[in-house]
Amino acid sequence: MKKLFLILSILPLTACGTFTTLSSTDREIAASLKKEKSYCESIPRVYSGLSYNFCKMHSASESINADLLLGIYLVDGVMSTATDTVALPFTIYGQYKNGDISLKNHQY
């Protein structure tokens, strides 16, 4: 029972990239990655959570403990990939209708 509680309490902390890209506007996503000083110019809507994590890792932001953050992004990347796969019908339609999430054309 304790293991189940631990898993259920950790589960909301995973797949943050997917939840961020699916629940935020394009402008909010772009602002978040701009704050991180990401080098990415756009994110595809299909597997957007995984792409979001890669963009956060591929940034000029200076973090105190880069190894810890890398580990967190890798674990989150695995969970985001699984969640992105479940969300494929929704994201494929969004990609077809709206195209990529542009990160460079938004005013802040």
PASEBA-1860 file (N, C-alpha, C; in nm, 3 decimals):
! residues 108
1> MKKLFLIL> 0.082/-0.119/0.000/0.000/0.000/0.000/0.087/0.126/0.000 ~ 0.199/0.122/0.074/0.288/0.238/0.078/0.352/0.263/-0.058 ~ 0.387/0.157/-0.129/0.447/0.173/-0.262/0.347/0.236/-0.359 ~ 0.222/0.193/-0.351/0.119/0.249/-0.438/0.100/0.397/-0.409 ~ 0.098/0.433/-0.282/0.085/0.575/-0.244/0.204/0.656/-0.294 ~ 0.324/0.599/-0.283/0.444/0.668/-0.331/0.438/0.688/-0.481 ~ 0.399/0.586/-0.555/0.388/0.597/-0.701/0.282/0.700/-0.738 ~ 0.169/0.698/-0.672/0.062/0.794/-0.703/0.100/0.937/-0.665
9> SILPLTAC> 0.185/0.954/-0.565/0.227/1.088/-0.527/0.336/1.142/-0.620 ~ 0.415/1.055/-0.679/0.520/1.098/-0.771/0.466/1.118/-0.912 ~ 0.361/1.047/-0.949/0.308/1.051/-1.085/0.276/1.191/-1.135 ~ 0.217/1.281/-1.056/0.191/1.415/-1.108/0.317/1.495/-1.138 ~ 0.430/1.454/-1.086/0.555/1.527/-1.110/0.621/1.485/-1.240 ~ 0.570/1.381/-1.304/0.630/1.333/-1.427/0.554/1.384/-1.547 ~ 0.616/1.379/-1.661/0.558/1.423/-1.788/0.520/1.571/-1.784 ~ 0.599/1.650/-1.713/0.571/1.793/-1.701/0.577/1.863/-1.837
17> GTFTTLSS> 0.670/1.821/-1.923/0.681/1.883/-2.055/0.554/1.867/-2.135 ~ 0.496/1.749/-2.131/0.372/1.725/-2.205/0.258/1.806/-2.147 ~ 0.244/1.805/-2.016/0.135/1.882/-1.956/0.152/2.032/-1.980 ~ 0.276/2.079/-1.982/0.300/2.220/-2.009/0.258/2.256/-2.151 ~ 0.297/2.175/-2.248/0.266/2.209/-2.387/0.121/2.187/-2.423 ~ 0.054/2.094/-2.355/-0.087/2.069/-2.386/-0.181/2.163/-2.312 ~ -0.137/2.218/-2.200/-0.227/2.301/-2.120/-0.196/2.450/-2.128 ~ -0.091/2.487/-2.198/-0.052/2.628/-2.207/-0.073/2.679/-2.349
25> TDREIAAS> -0.083/2.810/-2.361/-0.093/2.870/-2.493/0.045/2.873/-2.558 ~ 0.046/2.893/-2.688/0.174/2.902/-2.759/0.258/3.015/-2.702 ~ 0.195/3.125/-2.669/0.266/3.241/-2.613/0.331/3.208/-2.479 ~ 0.259/3.134/-2.393/0.314/3.096/-2.262/0.432/2.999/-2.277 ~ 0.420/2.907/-2.372/0.530/2.812/-2.396/0.653/2.888/-2.446 ~ 0.631/2.979/-2.541/0.742/3.058/-2.595/0.807/3.143/-2.486 ~ 0.725/3.204/-2.399/0.779/3.288/-2.292/0.861/3.204/-2.194 ~ 0.814/3.084/-2.164/0.886/2.996/-2.072/1.023/2.958/-2.128
33> LKKEKSYC> 1.026/2.923/-2.255/1.153/2.884/-2.316/1.244/3.003/-2.340 ~ 1.184/3.120/-2.362/1.267/3.240/-2.377/1.334/3.273/-2.244 ~ 1.260/3.254/-2.134/1.317/3.278/-2.001/1.434/3.183/-1.974 ~ 1.425/3.062/-2.027/1.533/2.964/-2.012/1.648/2.990/-2.110 ~ 1.631/3.086/-2.200/1.730/3.120/-2.304/1.756/3.001/-2.396 ~ 1.646/2.938/-2.441/1.655/2.823/-2.530/1.696/2.866/-2.670 ~ 1.769/2.779/-2.737/1.811/2.805/-2.874/1.707/2.758/-2.976 ~ 1.602/2.690/-2.932/1.501/2.637/-3.023/1.420/2.750/-3.086
41> ESIPRVYS> 1.380/2.730/-3.209/1.297/2.829/-3.279/1.153/2.785/-3.290 ~ 1.127/2.654/-3.282/0.991/2.603/-3.286/0.987/2.465/-3.223 ~ 0.865/2.423/-3.187/0.842/2.291/-3.130/0.728/2.228/-3.209 ~ 0.745/2.104/-3.255/0.632/2.038/-3.320/0.527/2.002/-3.215 ~ 0.403/2.003/-3.253/0.296/1.967/-3.157/0.295/1.817/-3.129 ~ 0.336/1.736/-3.226/0.346/1.592/-3.205/0.472/1.566/-3.123 ~ 0.458/1.498/-3.012/0.565/1.476/-2.915/0.622/1.609/-2.865 ~ 0.531/1.701/-2.836/0.571/1.834/-2.791/0.635/1.833/-2.653
49> GLSYNFCK> 0.594/1.744/-2.566/0.653/1.737/-2.432/0.799/1.698/-2.437 ~ 0.831/1.600/-2.520/0.970/1.558/-2.536/1.052/1.670/-2.600 ~ 0.995/1.735/-2.701/1.064/1.847/-2.766/1.086/1.963/-2.669 ~ 0.986/1.988/-2.585/0.996/2.095/-2.485/1.112/2.068/-2.389 ~ 1.124/1.942/-2.346/1.235/1.906/-2.256/1.369/1.924/-2.325 ~ 1.379/1.883/-2.451/1.505/1.901/-2.524/1.538/2.048/-2.538 ~ 1.438/2.131/-2.563/1.463/2.275/-2.575/1.508/2.335/-2.443 ~ 1.454/2.285/-2.333/1.498/2.333/-2.202/1.643/2.289/-2.174
57> MHSASESI> 1.679/2.168/-2.219/1.817/2.123/-2.199/1.912/2.197/-2.292 ~ 1.864/2.233/-2.411/1.948/2.302/-2.510/1.927/2.453/-2.496 ~ 1.976/2.506/-2.387/1.958/2.648/-2.359/2.086/2.706/-2.301 ~ 2.089/2.837/-2.295/2.206/2.907/-2.242/2.192/2.940/-2.095 ~ 2.084/2.894/-2.032/2.065/2.927/-1.891/2.172/2.859/-1.807 ~ 2.215/2.928/-1.706/2.319/2.876/-1.618/2.254/2.822/-1.492 ~ 2.263/2.693/-1.475/2.205/2.632/-1.356/2.316/2.590/-1.260 ~ 2.282/2.587/-1.134/2.380/2.554/-1.031/2.419/2.407/-1.038
65> NADLLLGI> 2.321/2.319/-1.052/2.350/2.176/-1.053/2.299/2.116/-1.184 ~ 2.378/2.127/-1.289/2.338/2.082/-1.422/2.317/1.932/-1.428 ~ 2.395/1.855/-1.354/2.381/1.709/-1.356/2.246/1.666/-1.300 ~ 2.203/1.728/-1.192/2.072/1.696/-1.135/1.961/1.731/-1.232 ~ 1.970/1.849/-1.293/1.867/1.890/-1.390/1.864/1.797/-1.510 ~ 1.980/1.753/-1.556/1.985/1.661/-1.668/1.914/1.531/-1.634 ~ 1.936/1.481/-1.513/1.868/1.360/-1.469/1.717/1.379/-1.462 ~ 1.674/1.493/-1.412/1.531/1.522/-1.404/1.471/1.529/-1.544
73> YLVDGVMS> 1.540/1.598/-1.636/1.488/1.609/-1.773/1.485/1.474/-1.843 ~ 1.581/1.387/-1.814/1.581/1.255/-1.876/1.466/1.169/-1.826 ~ 1.443/1.170/-1.695/1.330/1.096/-1.639/1.199/1.154/-1.690 ~ 1.188/1.286/-1.691/1.068/1.350/-1.741/1.051/1.324/-1.890 ~ 1.162/1.315/-1.963/1.155/1.287/-2.106/1.094/1.151/-2.135 ~ 1.130/1.052/-2.054/1.072/0.918/-2.071/0.922/0.922/-2.044 ~ 0.883/0.986/-1.937/0.741/0.995/-1.903/0.666/1.081/-2.004 ~ 0.729/1.187/-2.052/0.665/1.271/-2.153/0.645/1.195/-2.283
81> TATDTVAL> 0.741/1.109/-2.318/0.726/1.029/-2.440/0.605/0.938/-2.429 ~ 0.587/0.876/-2.314/0.471/0.788/-2.295/0.341/0.869/-2.300 ~ 0.338/0.983/-2.235/0.219/1.066/-2.234/0.192/1.126/-2.372 ~ 0.299/1.165/-2.442/0.284/1.216/-2.579/0.225/1.110/-2.671 ~ 0.263/0.985/-2.651/0.209/0.877/-2.734/0.060/0.862/-2.712 ~ 0.016/0.872/-2.588/-0.127/0.863/-2.558/-0.202/0.981/-2.620 ~ -0.138/1.097/-2.624/-0.202/1.219/-2.675/-0.189/1.235/-2.827 ~ -0.134/1.135/-2.896/-0.111/1.148/-3.040/-0.234/1.187/-3.122
89> PFTIYGQY> -0.352/1.129/-3.100/-0.466/1.173/-3.182/-0.494/1.323/-3.170 ~ -0.483/1.375/-3.051/-0.505/1.518/-3.028/-0.394/1.602/-3.090 ~ -0.270/1.562/-3.072/-0.158/1.643/-3.120/-0.140/1.635/-3.271 ~ -0.175/1.521/-3.331/-0.168/1.512/-3.477/-0.267/1.609/-3.540 ~ -0.387/1.614/-3.484/-0.486/1.709/-3.534/-0.438/1.853/-3.514 ~ -0.382/1.884/-3.398/-0.330/2.019/-3.370/-0.216/2.056/-3.464 ~ -0.130/1.958/-3.495/-0.020/1.983/-3.587/-0.073/2.013/-3.727 ~ -0.173/1.937/-3.770/-0.233/1.957/-3.902/-0.302/2.093/-3.910
97> KNGDISLK> -0.375/2.129/-3.805/-0.454/2.252/-3.806/-0.368/2.377/-3.783 ~ -0.273/2.371/-3.688/-0.200/2.492/-3.646/-0.051/2.492/-3.680 ~ 0.006/2.379/-3.716/0.149/2.373/-3.744/0.231/2.371/-3.615 ~ 0.360/2.397/-3.629/0.450/2.397/-3.515/0.421/2.513/-3.419 ~ 0.467/2.499/-3.296/0.460/2.608/-3.199/0.584/2.695/-3.223 ~ 0.563/2.814/-3.276/0.674/2.903/-3.306/0.719/2.971/-3.177 ~ 0.848/2.977/-3.156/0.902/3.037/-3.033/0.962/3.173/-3.058 ~ 0.976/3.213/-3.182/1.045/3.340/-3.209/0.953/3.453/-3.254
105> NHQY> 0.827/3.426/-3.284/0.738/3.529/-3.338/0.646/3.593/-3.236 ~ 0.659/3.560/-3.111/0.569/3.613/-3.010/0.627/3.737/-2.942 ~ 0.542/3.833/-2.916/0.581/3.954/-2.841/0.553/3.929/-2.694 ~ 0.642/3.974/-2.607/0.624/3.953/-2.463/0.605/4.081/-2.392
END
